[in-house]
Amino acid sequence: MKPEPARIEDFMTALTCIAGALILVCSISGAAMPYVKGEKMFVFTRYLVEVISSAAAGVIVFLILRVTDMPEEWIAALSGLSAYFGTRLMNVLYSILVGRLKIIFHDKHDDDNGGQK
């Protein structure tokens, strides 16, 4: 019997597996960079938390980009990149969220006090 030719669904599944592998490898290596550069002292629990948060950032970006019409190669590359810089990306998103909440609550507090501090 002749083997069936590969279908586009098989290729997309392979690219999804590659994206998953990229997310894993990039989150491990990205979290290790401060320790390799000597910027931080190695603490295993901190490293593990950074790997998990980096992987989470990569998965979040993967899932967001998956619903777009972006080519799978770009999705895999951007997911890996976001996993590599995952801890930094999560810190930026956190600061944006907290800064936005401070503005919202600060404005609400001013409205409640009649504009006085």
MDAnalysis code that builds the backbone (N, CA, C; Angstrom):
import MDAnalysis as mda
import numpy as np

u = mda.Universe.empty(351, n_residues=117, atom_resindex=np.repeat(np.arange(117), 3), trajectory=True)
u.add_TopologyAttr("name", ["N", "CA", "C"] * 117)
u.add_TopologyAttr("resid", np.arange(1, 118))
u.add_TopologyAttr("resname", ["MET", "LYS", "PRO", "GLU", "PRO", "ALA", "ARG", "ILE", "GLU", "ASP", "PHE", "MET", "THR", "ALA", "LEU", "THR", "CYS", "ILE", "ALA", "GLY", "ALA", "LEU", "ILE", "LEU", "VAL", "CYS", "SER", "ILE", "SER", "GLY", "ALA", "ALA", "MET", "PRO", "TYR", "VAL", "LYS", "GLY", "GLU", "LYS", "MET", "PHE", "VAL", "PHE", "THR", "ARG", "TYR", "LEU", "VAL", "GLU", "VAL", "ILE", "SER", "SER", "ALA", "ALA", "ALA", "GLY", "VAL", "ILE", "VAL", "PHE", "LEU", "ILE", "LEU", "ARG", "VAL", "THR", "ASP", "MET", "PRO", "GLU", "GLU", "TRP", "ILE", "ALA", "ALA", "LEU", "SER", "GLY", "LEU", "SER", "ALA", "TYR", "PHE", "GLY", "THR", "ARG", "LEU", "MET", "ASN", "VAL", "LEU", "TYR", "SER", "ILE", "LEU", "VAL", "GLY", "ARG", "LEU", "LYS", "ILE", "ILE", "PHE", "HIS", "ASP", "LYS", "HIS", "ASP", "ASP", "ASP", "ASN", "GLY", "GLY", "GLN", "LYS"])
u.atoms.positions = np.array([
    [0.823, -1.178, 0.000],
    [0.000, 0.000, 0.000],
    [0.872, 1.248, 0.000],
    [0.357, 2.211, -0.675],
    [1.036, 3.493, -0.754],
    [0.646, 4.364, 0.444],
    [1.618, 5.010, 1.100],
    [1.254, 5.874, 2.228],
    [0.475, 7.099, 1.741],
    [-0.435, 7.557, 2.584],
    [-1.227, 8.730, 2.237],
    [-0.359, 9.980, 2.304],
    [-0.589, 10.902, 1.381],
    [0.181, 12.155, 1.465],
    [-0.222, 12.945, 2.712],
    [0.702, 13.719, 3.187],
    [0.438, 14.527, 4.377],
    [-0.621, 15.577, 4.076],
    [-1.512, 15.758, 5.016],
    [-2.544, 16.789, 4.871],
    [-2.135, 18.020, 5.652],
    [-2.789, 19.111, 5.365],
    [-2.467, 20.375, 6.026],
    [-2.732, 20.292, 7.534],
    [-3.735, 19.502, 7.949],
    [-4.021, 19.343, 9.381],
    [-2.855, 18.667, 10.095],
    [-2.204, 17.706, 9.440],
    [-1.044, 17.049, 10.045],
    [0.103, 18.038, 10.222],
    [0.279, 18.918, 9.253],
    [1.340, 19.903, 9.335],
    [1.059, 20.901, 10.443],
    [-0.184, 21.310, 10.578],
    [-0.527, 22.256, 11.635],
    [-0.338, 21.622, 13.005],
    [-0.627, 20.350, 13.126],
    [-0.407, 19.659, 14.390],
    [1.085, 19.612, 14.708],
    [1.904, 19.377, 13.694],
    [3.351, 19.359, 13.895],
    [3.841, 20.738, 14.327],
    [3.319, 21.796, 13.716],
    [3.725, 23.142, 14.108],
    [3.262, 23.479, 15.525],
    [2.118, 22.959, 15.915],
    [1.661, 23.166, 17.285],
    [2.600, 22.473, 18.269],
    [3.053, 21.282, 17.922],
    [4.022, 20.579, 18.778],
    [5.346, 21.329, 18.839],
    [5.764, 21.884, 17.702],
    [6.991, 22.674, 17.680],
    [6.830, 23.916, 18.543],
    [5.666, 24.558, 18.465],
    [5.409, 25.737, 19.302],
    [5.466, 25.364, 20.775],
    [4.887, 24.230, 21.134],
    [4.941, 23.775, 22.526],
    [6.367, 23.516, 22.985],
    [7.159, 22.898, 22.119],
    [8.563, 22.647, 22.463],
    [9.333, 23.958, 22.587],
    [9.063, 24.900, 21.690],
    [9.712, 26.215, 21.770],
    [9.355, 26.933, 23.066],
    [8.087, 26.864, 23.440],
    [7.654, 27.504, 24.684],
    [8.400, 26.902, 25.870],
    [8.513, 25.587, 25.902],
    [9.192, 24.915, 27.008],
    [10.674, 25.278, 27.059],
    [11.355, 25.152, 25.929],
    [12.792, 25.429, 25.888],
    [13.076, 26.903, 26.180],
    [12.287, 27.789, 25.589],
    [12.514, 29.228, 25.788],
    [12.198, 29.659, 27.210],
    [11.198, 29.056, 27.827],
    [10.895, 29.432, 29.216],
    [11.995, 28.957, 30.155],
    [12.559, 27.797, 29.889],
    [13.662, 27.290, 30.724],
    [14.905, 28.149, 30.548],
    [15.237, 28.458, 29.294],
    [16.459, 29.232, 29.051],
    [16.282, 30.700, 29.411],
    [15.106, 31.260, 29.168],
    [14.873, 32.656, 29.519],
    [14.929, 32.900, 31.012],
    [14.381, 31.970, 31.771],
    [14.420, 32.106, 33.231],
    [15.829, 31.913, 33.781],
    [16.679, 31.197, 33.043],
    [18.039, 30.938, 33.506],
    [19.003, 32.079, 33.219],
    [18.653, 32.985, 32.324],
    [19.589, 34.036, 31.904],
    [20.104, 34.908, 33.045],
    [19.267, 35.382, 33.974],
    [19.839, 36.201, 35.066],
    [20.866, 35.437, 35.904],
    [20.694, 34.126, 36.018],
    [21.632, 33.316, 36.793],
    [22.916, 33.088, 36.009],
    [22.789, 32.906, 34.710],
    [23.965, 32.699, 33.869],
    [24.806, 33.969, 33.806],
    [24.141, 35.115, 33.721],
    [24.844, 36.396, 33.663],
    [25.407, 36.802, 35.022],
    [24.995, 36.142, 36.072],
    [25.467, 36.475, 37.411],
    [24.718, 37.631, 38.043],
    [23.553, 37.977, 37.501],
    [22.768, 39.080, 38.044],
    [22.047, 38.683, 39.329],
    [21.723, 37.408, 39.461],
    [21.016, 36.912, 40.639],
    [21.710, 35.663, 41.153],
    [21.543, 35.428, 42.445],
    [22.016, 34.188, 43.034],
    [20.965, 33.110, 42.763],
    [21.408, 31.911, 42.399],
    [20.471, 30.857, 42.034],
    [19.702, 30.353, 43.246],
    [18.390, 30.395, 43.134],
    [17.483, 29.815, 44.118],
    [16.495, 28.979, 43.314],
    [16.460, 27.680, 43.587],
    [15.683, 26.775, 42.754],
    [14.207, 27.134, 42.723],
    [13.612, 27.485, 43.866],
    [12.178, 27.785, 43.872],
    [11.872, 29.045, 43.050],
    [12.737, 30.053, 43.130],
    [12.544, 31.261, 42.319],
    [12.663, 30.914, 40.834],
    [13.667, 30.092, 40.503],
    [13.855, 29.668, 39.117],
    [12.626, 28.914, 38.610],
    [12.096, 28.021, 39.430],
    [10.925, 27.243, 39.036],
    [9.714, 28.145, 38.809],
    [9.521, 29.130, 39.679],
    [8.416, 30.082, 39.507],
    [8.597, 30.881, 38.220],
    [9.826, 31.292, 37.923],
    [10.082, 32.042, 36.700],
    [9.863, 31.193, 35.455],
    [10.222, 29.916, 35.513],
    [9.971, 29.014, 34.379],
    [8.472, 28.861, 34.165],
    [7.733, 28.668, 35.237],
    [6.275, 28.487, 35.122],
    [5.614, 29.756, 34.598],
    [6.013, 30.920, 35.111],
    [5.404, 32.157, 34.625],
    [5.798, 32.454, 33.185],
    [7.019, 32.109, 32.805],
    [7.437, 32.287, 31.416],
    [6.661, 31.363, 30.491],
    [6.479, 30.128, 30.905],
    [5.700, 29.186, 30.092],
    [4.253, 29.646, 29.988],
    [3.726, 30.178, 31.073],
    [2.351, 30.689, 31.046],
    [2.230, 31.853, 30.062],
    [3.212, 32.733, 30.050],
    [3.189, 33.850, 29.102],
    [3.225, 33.335, 27.668],
    [4.058, 32.342, 27.412],
    [4.124, 31.756, 26.068],
    [2.822, 31.107, 25.653],
    [2.199, 30.398, 26.568],
    [0.916, 29.742, 26.269],
    [-0.178, 30.779, 26.045],
    [-0.188, 31.832, 26.845],
    [-1.191, 32.882, 26.674],
    [-1.057, 33.527, 25.307],
    [0.164, 33.863, 24.923],
    [0.385, 34.453, 23.603],
    [0.005, 33.464, 22.507],
    [0.346, 32.187, 22.687],
    [-0.015, 31.162, 21.704],
    [-1.528, 31.095, 21.521],
    [-2.261, 31.068, 22.621],
    [-3.716, 30.961, 22.535],
    [-4.347, 32.216, 21.938],
    [-3.795, 33.381, 22.274],
    [-4.324, 34.622, 21.693],
    [-4.077, 34.654, 20.193],
    [-2.866, 34.295, 19.780],
    [-2.537, 34.344, 18.354],
    [-3.197, 33.223, 17.561],
    [-3.536, 32.156, 18.235],
    [-4.148, 30.997, 17.561],
    [-5.498, 31.355, 16.936],
    [-6.226, 32.290, 17.524],
    [-7.543, 32.659, 17.001],
    [-7.452, 33.687, 15.878],
    [-6.235, 34.176, 15.597],
    [-6.066, 35.118, 14.499],
    [-5.781, 34.358, 13.215],
    [-5.664, 35.087, 12.124],
    [-5.332, 34.470, 10.838],
    [-3.826, 34.486, 10.588],
    [-3.048, 34.638, 11.636],
    [-1.590, 34.680, 11.510],
    [-1.065, 33.293, 11.137],
    [-0.037, 33.229, 10.290],
    [0.551, 31.927, 9.944],
    [1.104, 31.217, 11.179],
    [1.022, 29.903, 11.154],
    [1.455, 29.086, 12.303],
    [2.926, 29.293, 12.648],
    [3.759, 29.550, 11.637],
    [5.182, 29.754, 11.903],
    [5.391, 30.994, 12.775],
    [4.638, 32.058, 12.496],
    [4.732, 33.277, 13.287],
    [4.194, 33.063, 14.695],
    [3.126, 32.288, 14.787],
    [2.564, 31.990, 16.106],
    [3.599, 31.258, 16.960],
    [4.263, 30.266, 16.367],
    [5.278, 29.509, 17.103],
    [6.446, 30.403, 17.497],
    [6.897, 31.244, 16.574],
    [8.037, 32.117, 16.864],
    [7.696, 33.138, 17.947],
    [6.550, 33.770, 17.844],
    [6.166, 34.773, 18.836],
    [5.862, 34.146, 20.195],
    [5.336, 32.930, 20.181],
    [5.089, 32.233, 21.444],
    [6.405, 31.899, 22.133],
    [7.381, 31.436, 21.365],
    [8.699, 31.152, 21.930],
    [9.373, 32.398, 22.454],
    [9.255, 33.483, 21.703],
    [9.843, 34.758, 22.122],
    [9.192, 35.267, 23.403],
    [7.884, 35.151, 23.474],
    [7.199, 35.612, 24.689],
    [7.511, 34.708, 25.871],
    [7.757, 33.434, 25.625],
    [8.149, 32.547, 26.721],
    [9.565, 32.859, 27.189],
    [10.444, 33.226, 26.256],
    [11.815, 33.571, 26.634],
    [11.835, 34.809, 27.532],
    [11.045, 35.793, 27.160],
    [10.962, 37.022, 27.950],
    [9.735, 36.998, 28.857],
    [9.244, 35.833, 29.194],
    [7.989, 35.671, 29.911],
    [7.896, 36.375, 31.235],
    [8.916, 36.256, 32.077],
    [8.866, 36.895, 33.388],
    [8.833, 38.408, 33.226],
    [9.647, 38.922, 32.314],
    [9.653, 40.362, 32.067],
    [8.324, 40.811, 31.477],
    [7.775, 40.003, 30.573],
    [6.487, 40.320, 29.956],
    [5.385, 40.328, 31.006],
    [5.386, 39.353, 31.894],
    [4.377, 39.311, 32.952],
    [4.534, 40.510, 33.890],
    [5.774, 40.919, 34.179],
    [5.992, 42.094, 35.025],
    [5.467, 43.360, 34.364],
    [5.671, 43.493, 33.057],
    [5.158, 44.658, 32.332],
    [3.635, 44.658, 32.351],
    [3.039, 43.509, 32.059],
    [1.574, 43.418, 32.084],
    [1.024, 43.702, 33.472],
    [1.710, 43.212, 34.497],
    [1.285, 43.458, 35.882],
    [1.355, 44.946, 36.199],
    [2.452, 45.590, 35.811],
    [2.579, 47.018, 36.120],
    [1.552, 47.840, 35.362],
    [1.239, 47.452, 34.138],
    [0.199, 48.159, 33.381],
    [-1.153, 47.982, 34.073],
    [-1.454, 46.749, 34.463],
    [-2.726, 46.469, 35.122],
    [-2.828, 47.203, 36.450],
    [-1.791, 47.131, 37.269],
    [-1.821, 47.789, 38.574],
    [-1.859, 49.303, 38.400],
    [-1.086, 49.820, 37.462],
    [-1.112, 51.259, 37.208],
    [-2.479, 51.716, 36.746],
    [-3.108, 50.932, 35.905],
    [-4.452, 51.263, 35.417],
    [-5.460, 51.226, 36.564],
    [-5.345, 50.208, 37.417],
    [-6.259, 50.108, 38.557],
    [-6.054, 51.268, 39.528],
    [-4.795, 51.678, 39.735],
    [-4.535, 52.818, 40.616],
    [-5.178, 54.079, 40.066],
    [-5.097, 54.265, 38.753],
    [-5.716, 55.442, 38.138],
    [-7.229, 55.391, 38.311],
    [-7.808, 54.219, 38.066],
    [-9.262, 54.072, 38.184],
    [-9.704, 54.340, 39.617],
    [-9.037, 53.709, 40.596],
    [-9.435, 53.882, 41.985],
    [-9.098, 55.276, 42.500],
    [-8.015, 55.855, 42.018],
    [-7.661, 57.214, 42.424],
    [-8.719, 58.191, 41.930],
    [-9.158, 58.029, 40.670],
    [-10.210, 58.894, 40.136],
    [-11.512, 58.698, 40.894],
    [-11.827, 57.457, 41.242],
    [-13.055, 57.183, 41.988],
    [-12.972, 57.806, 43.379],
    [-11.804, 57.713, 44.001],
    [-11.603, 58.292, 45.327],
    [-11.751, 59.814, 45.279],
    [-11.214, 60.454, 44.226],
    [-11.378, 61.899, 44.071],
    [-12.836, 62.277, 43.865],
    [-13.579, 61.466, 43.098],
    [-14.992, 61.740, 42.867],
    [-15.785, 61.619, 44.159],
    [-15.432, 60.635, 44.988],
    [-16.137, 60.435, 46.254],
    [-15.875, 61.576, 47.236],
    [-14.705, 62.186, 47.167],
    [-14.340, 63.275, 48.078],
    [-14.620, 64.645, 47.491],
    [-15.290, 64.698, 46.372],
    [-15.602, 65.975, 45.764],
    [-14.387, 66.648, 45.149],
    [-13.412, 65.836, 44.705],
    [-12.229, 66.399, 44.063],
    [-11.154, 66.800, 45.041],
    [-11.381, 66.618, 46.352],
    [-10.378, 66.973, 47.341],
    [-9.550, 65.751, 47.706],
    [-8.326, 66.001, 48.116],
    [-7.458, 64.894, 48.521],
    [-7.559, 64.639, 49.993],
])
